[in-house]
Amino acid sequence: MSSILVYVEHKDQKIKSTSVELLGQALRLTQDTGSDVSAVVLGSSVQNVVAEMANYGVKKVFVCDHEKLAQYHPTHYTKAFCSVLHQVSPTLVLATASAQGKDLFPSVTARKDCAMVSEGVEIKLDHGQINVKRPMYSGRCNAWARIRNGVCAIVTCRPNVFDRYESFQVTQPEVVQVAVEFDSLTEWVCKEHIAGKTDRPDLTESSVIVSAGRSIKDANNFSILEELANVLGAGVGASRAAVDAGYAPHSMQIGQTGKVVNPKLYIAFGISGAIQHLAGMRTSKVIVAINTDKEAPIFQHADYGIVGDMFEIAPMLTASVKKLLS
């Protein structure tokens, strides 16, 4: 293993927790090989992000700092990342399987003739051989992909699949500024950037999620789940049925046609457990299901189940958690 390169995503000048997770996993993978871990930061005015990298034990930080990278632009970001790969030849590139990662790295892979595995949930190194486990068929089974030696492997990993790394060392990484020239032929301009209206963590990064199905009956009833979410520090999601009924926006949808999440704790209120929804959350570490139908398929996949009315159970859970925390 010659080196690992980690793509660092950031928001509001702060490194995302999913990227910190990958930095830790990269260091874990190189413990026995003595290989270096480097990072890539793309954006505009990213001095604070680069300074924060000193907390995560990397040897080098490759930086593309340009005004055209202020907002994610697939063509510009592809050009910038390829410019980095022109300077460094890593054996393995790690990135988050986020909306940005899913869009960016297939393009990079095609241009740099790399091998790519998406939605990785486990990585093993065997005498330089890279093996990646990924879910298939909506999570019904897993498959191992093996990257042949001598080929740069790009792996986008699902959030929250690796244990927290507790041994980060404070370092002074070498900062390498990477120049990039952008092609104006495919220019477009971002007229306005509208931030989300919620202060809750992104569902794909949340370690705890409470979610509801069509049984929520009304958009206003989500306030019951929000009270529980406030106590747990959780994200709030919804099934496709709840979204189709107009009770929640698509940004909250979890499932095969929504967001794929992987929290430590997933609490499903009034969700039957259709395969479409399971595809988006079945890899959660612990699943708690609350449903009035004791035959609901969700109970077959839940670690804990409660047969009851969500409107009675949710306030009880909220009160119990408050009591425990106090």
C-alpha positions in Angstrom: 0.0 0.0 0.0 1.7 3.2 -1.1 -0.7 5.8 0.1 -4.4 6.6 0.8 -6.0 9.9 -0.3 -9.2 11.1 1.5 -11.6 13.5 -0.1 -12.7 15.9 2.7 -16.2 17.4 2.4 -17.0 20.5 4.4 -19.8 22.8 5.1 -19.8 26.3 6.6 -16.0 26.1 6.9 -16.2 22.9 9.0 -15.2 19.4 8.1 -18.2 17.0 7.9 -18.3 14.2 10.4 -18.5 11.7 7.6 -15.1 12.9 6.3 -13.6 12.6 9.8 -14.9 9.1 9.9 -13.0 8.3 6.6 -9.8 10.0 7.9 -9.9 7.7 10.9 -10.5 4.6 8.8 -7.6 5.6 6.5 -5.3 5.8 9.5 -6.6 2.5 10.8 -5.9 0.8 7.4 -2.3 2.1 7.3 -1.4 1.2 10.9 0.4 -2.0 9.9 1.9 -0.8 6.6 3.4 2.6 7.7 1.9 4.2 4.6 0.9 7.8 4.5 -2.5 9.3 4.6 -3.2 12.5 2.6 -6.3 14.6 2.1 -7.9 16.7 -0.6 -9.8 19.9 0.1 -11.6 21.7 -2.7 -13.5 25.0 -2.3 -13.1 28.8 -2.0 -11.5 30.5 1.0 -11.0 27.2 2.7 -8.2 28.3 5.1 -10.2 27.3 8.2 -10.8 23.8 6.8 -7.2 23.4 6.0 -6.2 24.6 9.5 -8.6 22.1 11.0 -6.9 19.2 9.2 -4.0 19.5 11.7 -6.3 17.6 14.1 -6.5 14.4 12.0 -3.0 13.0 11.6 -2.5 13.4 7.9 0.9 14.0 6.2 -0.2 16.2 3.4 -3.2 18.3 2.4 -3.7 19.0 -1.3 -5.7 22.2 -1.7 -7.6 23.7 -4.7 -8.8 27.1 -3.5 -10.6 28.9 -6.3 -13.7 31.1 -6.5 -15.2 28.8 -9.1 -15.2 26.1 -6.4 -17.3 28.1 -4.0 -20.4 26.0 -4.9 -20.3 22.4 -6.1 -20.0 22.3 -9.9 -19.5 18.8 -11.3 -17.2 19.9 -14.2 -15.1 22.2 -12.1 -14.7 19.8 -9.2 -13.8 16.9 -11.5 -11.2 19.1 -13.1 -9.8 20.1 -9.7 -9.7 16.6 -8.3 -8.0 15.2 -11.5 -5.4 18.0 -11.1 -4.6 16.6 -7.7 -4.4 13.0 -9.0 -1.9 14.3 -11.6 0.4 15.3 -8.8 -0.1 12.3 -6.5 -0.6 8.6 -7.4 -2.5 7.1 -4.5 -3.3 3.4 -4.3 -6.7 4.1 -2.6 -9.0 7.1 -2.7 -11.7 7.2 0.0 -14.8 9.5 -0.2 -18.2 9.6 1.3 -21.1 8.1 -0.7 -22.9 11.5 -0.4 -24.9 13.2 -3.1 -21.7 15.0 -4.0 -19.5 11.9 -3.9 -21.9 9.9 -6.0 -21.9 12.6 -8.6 -18.2 13.5 -8.6 -16.3 10.3 -8.5 -17.7 8.4 -11.5 -16.6 11.3 -13.6 -13.1 11.3 -12.0 -12.9 7.5 -12.5 -13.7 7.8 -16.2 -11.1 10.5 -16.8 -8.3 9.0 -14.8 -8.9 5.3 -15.7 -9.3 4.2 -12.1 -11.4 1.4 -10.6 -14.4 2.4 -8.5 -16.5 0.7 -5.9 -19.6 2.6 -4.6 -21.5 2.3 -1.3 -18.6 0.5 0.5 -19.3 -0.7 4.0 -16.1 -2.6 4.8 -12.5 -2.4 3.4 -9.8 -5.0 3.9 -6.2 -4.9 2.7 -4.5 -8.2 2.0 -0.9 -7.9 1.0 -1.7 -4.8 -1.0 -4.9 -6.3 -2.4 -7.9 -4.0 -1.9 -11.2 -5.8 -1.1 -14.4 -3.8 -0.6 -17.7 -5.1 0.7 -20.9 -3.4 -0.6 -24.6 -4.1 -0.3 -26.5 -5.4 -3.4 -30.2 -6.0 -4.4 -31.5 -3.3 -2.0 -29.4 -4.6 0.8 -30.6 -8.2 0.6 -27.0 -9.5 0.3 -23.4 -8.2 0.3 -20.7 -8.7 -2.3 -17.0 -8.4 -2.1 -15.2 -6.5 -4.9 -11.5 -7.0 -5.4 -9.4 -4.4 -7.1 -6.5 -5.7 -9.1 -3.0 -4.6 -8.0 -1.5 -1.6 -9.7 -4.8 0.2 -10.3 -5.9 3.3 -8.3 -9.1 2.3 -6.5 -11.7 5.0 -5.7 -14.1 3.8 -3.0 -17.2 5.8 -1.9 -18.3 4.6 1.6 -21.6 4.8 3.3 -21.7 7.1 6.3 -21.6 5.7 9.8 -20.2 2.3 8.8 -16.8 2.6 10.5 -16.1 2.8 14.2 -15.0 6.2 15.7 -11.3 6.6 15.6 -9.9 7.5 19.0 -6.2 7.9 18.2 -6.0 11.1 16.1 -2.6 12.8 16.5 -2.2 16.6 16.1 0.2 17.2 13.3 1.4 20.0 11.0 0.6 18.6 7.6 2.4 19.8 4.5 0.0 22.0 2.6 0.3 21.6 -1.2 -1.5 24.2 -3.3 -2.7 22.7 -6.6 -3.3 25.1 -9.5 -6.1 24.3 -11.9 -7.3 26.0 -15.1 -11.0 25.9 -15.8 -12.7 25.6 -19.1 -15.2 28.4 -19.7 -17.1 26.5 -22.5 -19.3 24.7 -20.0 -19.7 27.7 -17.7 -22.8 28.1 -15.6 -23.5 30.5 -12.7 -25.2 29.8 -9.4 -27.7 32.6 -9.0 -28.9 31.7 -5.5 -28.1 29.1 -2.9 -31.0 28.3 -0.6 -30.1 26.7 2.6 -32.3 24.1 4.3 -34.9 25.4 6.7 -33.9 23.0 9.5 -31.0 23.0 11.9 -31.1 19.3 12.3 -28.2 17.2 11.0 -28.2 15.8 7.5 -30.1 12.5 7.6 -27.2 10.7 5.9 -24.9 11.8 8.7 -27.2 11.4 11.6 -26.3 8.8 14.2 -29.9 8.7 15.4 -33.1 9.0 13.3 -36.8 9.0 14.1 -39.0 8.4 11.1 -42.7 8.1 10.4 -45.0 6.6 7.8 -48.4 7.5 6.4 -49.9 6.7 9.8 -48.7 10.1 10.9 -51.9 11.4 9.2 -50.9 15.0 9.0 -47.8 17.1 8.5 -48.4 18.9 11.8 -48.2 15.6 13.7 -44.5 15.5 13.0 -44.2 17.8 15.9 -44.6 14.8 18.2 -41.5 13.2 16.6 -39.6 16.4 16.6 -40.0 16.6 20.4 -38.4 13.1 20.6 -35.7 14.1 18.1 -34.8 17.2 20.1 -34.2 15.1 23.2 -32.2 12.5 21.2 -30.3 14.9 19.0 -31.8 13.0 16.1 -32.7 13.6 12.5 -36.3 13.3 11.4 -37.2 11.2 8.3 -40.3 9.9 6.5 -41.3 7.0 4.4 -42.3 7.4 0.7 -45.9 6.9 1.7 -45.8 9.9 4.0 -44.1 12.0 1.4 -46.5 11.0 -1.4 -49.4 11.9 1.0 -47.9 15.4 1.3 -47.1 15.0 5.0 -43.3 15.6 4.5 -41.0 17.0 1.8 -38.9 14.7 -0.4 -35.8 15.9 1.5 -37.0 13.8 4.4 -37.7 10.7 2.4 -35.7 7.5 3.4 -35.7 4.6 1.0 -34.6 3.3 -2.4 -35.9 6.5 -4.1 -34.9 8.7 -1.2 -31.9 8.9 1.1 -29.9 5.8 2.2 -29.1 6.2 5.9 -27.0 4.1 8.3 -27.6 5.4 11.9 -26.7 3.8 15.1 -30.3 3.9 16.1 -33.4 4.1 13.8 -36.8 4.4 15.3 -39.7 3.7 12.9 -43.1 5.0 13.8 -46.0 3.6 11.8 -43.9 2.3 9.0 -45.0 -1.1 7.6 -41.6 -2.1 6.3 -42.0 -2.2 2.5 -38.8 -3.3 0.7 -38.5 0.2 -0.8 -38.1 1.7 2.6 -35.9 -1.1 4.0 -33.5 -0.5 1.2 -32.7 2.9 2.7 -32.3 1.9 6.4 -31.9 -1.8 6.9 -28.2 -1.5 7.6 -28.9 0.6 10.7 -27.1 -0.7 13.8 -30.3 -0.9 16.0 -33.8 -0.7 14.6 -36.8 0.0 16.8 -40.3 -0.4 15.3 -43.6 0.9 16.6 -46.7 -0.2 14.8 -50.3 -1.1 15.6 -50.1 -4.0 13.2 -48.3 -6.9 15.0 -47.9 -8.6 11.5 -46.1 -5.6 10.0 -43.0 -6.7 8.0 -40.9 -4.1 9.8 -40.9 -6.3 12.9 -39.0 -9.0 11.0 -36.1 -6.6 10.7 -36.3 -4.8 14.0 -34.1 -5.4 17.0 -36.9 -4.2 19.2 -40.6 -3.9 18.5 -43.6 -2.2 20.2 -47.1 -3.0 19.1 -49.0 0.2 19.8 -50.2 3.6 18.7 -47.3 6.0 17.8 -49.3 8.9 19.2 -49.2 7.2 22.6 -45.7 5.7 22.4 -43.8 8.7 21.1 -44.7 11.0 24.1 -43.9 8.2 26.5 -40.5 7.6 24.9 -39.8 11.3 25.0 -40.6 11.5 28.7 -38.6 8.4 29.5 -35.5 9.7 27.6 -35.8 13.1 29.3 -35.9 11.3 32.7 -32.9 9.2 31.9 -30.9 12.2 30.7 -31.7 14.2 33.7 
